[in-house]
Every structure is written in C-alpha cells, then in structure tokens.
Amino acid sequence: MTPSLVDKEILTIGAIAERDGITRQAVAKMVKTLVERHRLPVEHDRRGRVSGVDIATYDLLRGQHGQSSQIRHAAPAPTANETDDATVDGARRLKTIEETRLLRMKVAAEAGNTIRRDRHEEAMARLGEEIARCVDLTPYIDRLAVAHIQGDVHGLRCEAKKIAIDMRTRISDACAGAAMAAPDRDELLVTEEQEQD
C-alpha cells in the first residue's frame, strides 16, 4: 500500500495534462518512467492505478530526466514578475526531494537494509588490528631458528607450513569472532532535532 503524500501538492494525471497542454497518455507515460527509474512519489487508487502525483517532484524530475521535448517545454517560461515565485517553487521542490530521500533512508534503515558507516569502520579497524597480530612472526621465530640451526631445510619448510596454517586459522577465527560479535541491527542514528524532542 502506497503511503499518503502528506503536506504535498498532489495532482491527477488529467490535471497535469491540462496544465501542461499535452495528452493524458504522454503524462501517464512520463509518470510511469519517473516512478520506475527515479521513484517519483505517487498515490494509488484501490485498483492500483496512479490517482495522484507529487507535482513538485514530478516537475523537478521531468526537467532533469524527461526525454520528450514536447513535455519538457510544455510549461511556459516564467515571466519577470514570476521570478520570486519560481525561486520559492524551486526551493519547495528541493525540500520535497530531500524529504523523500530522507524518508527512503529511514524506511531502509528500519527494514534492516542499511548499516551504520561509523560502526562498520570501527569493526574493520578492530579486525585489521587482530589480523596484524595474527601475522606477527615474533612468536614463531624460535621455532624457525631451531630448524634453521639444525640445517634441516625440509624441517624448516614443514615448520613454515605449520606457521602459515596457524596464521590462517587465527585470521579465520578473528573474522568469525567479529561476525558473531556484530549486532543483528545497528541502532538508528538520531538527528539533533530528534534529540531535542
């Protein structure tokens, strides 16, 4: 079910066609393209048909991604005394786009489809430190030195192979431990506005 587009100017496809002086089919095709490729916010009726379009986002996306010159140039250019309105309208469109982007991020985070970058980088740093400890040869020097002093090349190779296996095992265990310690979900980041509420 499509969420209601609260506090947004919603127009039907027919109203957009009338406003822009083009056919309903041209508008419907553009809306379908923008929904599929750029997630244009729309409302649906009970039969799943588009019943309303967020006009600010539609106009912005149409201007950026519209392929039809008829659609792109259908709206008349603003006159000199409309400049202030156009600037305010542009700001509203940008605000709508930003709100939509933030809403998508929030929905994705709540669905568990995102990870926190700060937590990811922290975990990678800890894992890197653990791997560095695992490949440190200092604890193995005595074993290698004994085999070398004895002049046993085969023994030295066997010892080096054991050390390599031991290192791989420790690295694998460190990675598994990091995965086990990771939470199923990161807690959501809180904005300054949310902290004040």
C-alpha positions in Angstrom: 0.0 0.0 0.0 1.4 3.4 -1.0 1.8 5.8 1.9 -0.2 9.0 1.7 1.8 12.0 0.5 1.2 14.3 3.4 1.8 18.1 3.0 2.5 17.8 -0.7 0.7 19.3 -3.7 -0.9 16.3 -5.4 -2.4 16.5 -8.9 -4.1 13.8 -11.0 -2.7 12.8 -14.4 -5.6 14.6 -16.1 -4.9 17.8 -14.2 -1.2 17.7 -15.1 -2.1 17.1 -18.8 -4.5 20.1 -18.7 -1.9 22.3 -17.0 0.9 21.4 -19.5 -1.4 21.3 -22.6 -0.4 17.8 -23.5 -2.3 14.4 -23.7 -3.1 12.3 -20.6 -1.2 9.4 -22.4 2.0 11.5 -22.6 1.8 12.4 -18.9 0.9 8.8 -17.9 4.0 7.5 -19.8 6.2 10.1 -18.2 4.9 9.3 -14.7 5.4 5.6 -15.2 9.0 6.2 -16.3 9.8 8.5 -13.4 8.2 6.1 -10.9 10.2 3.1 -12.3 13.6 4.9 -12.7 13.5 7.7 -10.1 10.9 6.6 -7.6 8.6 9.5 -8.2 6.2 9.7 -5.2 2.6 8.8 -6.3 -0.7 7.7 -4.8 -2.7 4.7 -6.0 -6.4 4.0 -6.0 -7.9 0.7 -4.8 -7.2 -0.9 -8.2 -3.6 0.0 -8.1 -3.8 2.9 -10.7 -2.0 6.1 -10.1 -4.5 8.5 -8.6 -2.2 11.4 -7.6 1.3 12.7 -8.4 3.6 14.8 -6.2 3.7 17.6 -8.7 6.8 19.4 -7.2 8.9 16.2 -7.5 7.3 15.4 -10.9 8.3 18.8 -12.3 11.9 18.5 -11.0 12.4 15.0 -12.3 10.8 15.8 -15.6 13.1 18.7 -16.1 16.2 16.6 -15.2 15.3 13.3 -16.9 12.4 14.0 -19.3 13.1 12.7 -22.9 10.2 14.3 -24.7 10.8 17.9 -25.9 7.1 18.3 -26.0 6.8 17.5 -22.3 10.0 19.3 -21.4 8.9 22.6 -23.0 5.2 22.4 -22.3 5.2 24.6 -19.3 5.5 28.3 -20.1 8.7 30.0 -19.1 8.3 32.3 -16.0 7.8 36.0 -16.7 10.0 38.6 -15.0 7.4 39.3 -12.2 7.2 35.5 -11.5 10.8 35.2 -10.6 10.2 35.3 -6.9 7.6 32.6 -7.2 9.8 30.4 -9.3 12.6 30.7 -6.7 10.2 29.7 -3.9 8.8 26.9 -6.0 12.3 25.7 -6.7 13.2 25.7 -3.0 10.0 23.7 -2.3 10.9 21.2 -4.9 14.4 20.7 -3.5 12.9 20.4 0.0 10.5 17.8 -1.2 13.3 15.8 -2.9 15.4 15.9 0.3 12.4 14.9 2.5 11.7 12.0 0.1 15.4 10.9 0.2 15.4 11.0 4.0 12.2 9.1 4.2 13.6 6.4 1.9 16.7 6.1 4.0 14.6 5.8 7.2 12.4 3.1 5.7 15.5 1.2 4.5 17.1 1.5 8.0 14.0 0.3 9.8 13.8 -2.6 7.4 17.4 -3.6 8.3 18.7 -2.9 4.8 21.4 -0.4 5.9 24.4 -0.4 8.1 26.0 2.4 10.1 29.2 3.5 8.4 30.8 4.6 11.8 30.1 1.1 13.3 31.4 -0.6 10.1 34.6 1.4 10.0 35.1 0.8 13.8 34.7 -3.0 13.3 37.1 -3.1 10.3 39.7 -1.2 12.3 39.4 -3.7 15.2 39.6 -6.6 12.7 42.6 -5.1 11.0 44.4 -4.9 14.3 43.6 -8.5 15.1 44.8 -9.7 11.7 48.1 -7.7 12.2 48.6 -9.6 15.5 47.9 -12.9 13.7 50.6 -12.4 11.1 53.2 -11.2 13.6 56.1 -13.6 13.2 57.7 -12.8 16.5 56.1 -15.7 18.4 57.4 -18.1 15.7 61.0 -17.0 15.4 62.3 -19.6 17.9 60.7 -22.5 16.1 62.1 -21.3 12.7 65.5 -20.6 14.2 65.8 -24.1 15.7 65.0 -25.7 12.3 67.5 -23.4 10.5 70.3 -24.0 13.0 69.9 -27.8 12.6 70.3 -27.2 8.9 67.1 -29.2 8.2 65.7 -27.5 5.1 62.8 -29.9 5.0 62.1 -29.3 8.7 62.2 -25.6 8.1 59.7 -25.8 5.3 57.4 -28.0 7.4 57.6 -25.5 10.3 56.9 -22.6 8.0 53.9 -24.5 6.6 52.6 -25.1 10.2 53.0 -21.5 11.0 51.1 -20.4 7.8 48.2 -22.8 8.7 48.2 -21.5 12.3 48.1 -17.9 11.0 45.2 -18.7 8.6 43.3 -20.4 11.3 43.8 -17.4 13.7 42.7 -14.9 11.0 39.6 -17.0 10.2 38.7 -17.2 13.9 39.2 -13.4 14.2 36.8 -12.8 11.2 34.3 -15.3 12.6 34.5 -13.7 16.0 33.9 -10.2 14.6 30.8 -11.5 12.7 29.5 -13.2 15.8 30.0 -10.0 17.9 28.2 -7.8 15.4 24.6 -6.9 16.4 21.8 -8.1 14.2 20.9 -4.5 13.6 22.7 -1.2 14.2 20.7 1.3 16.2 19.4 4.2 14.1 21.3 7.5 14.1 19.4 10.2 15.8 19.3 13.7 14.4 19.8 16.9 16.5 16.1 17.7 16.0 15.1 14.2 17.3 17.4 14.5 20.3 15.6 17.8 21.3 12.1 16.3 21.1 
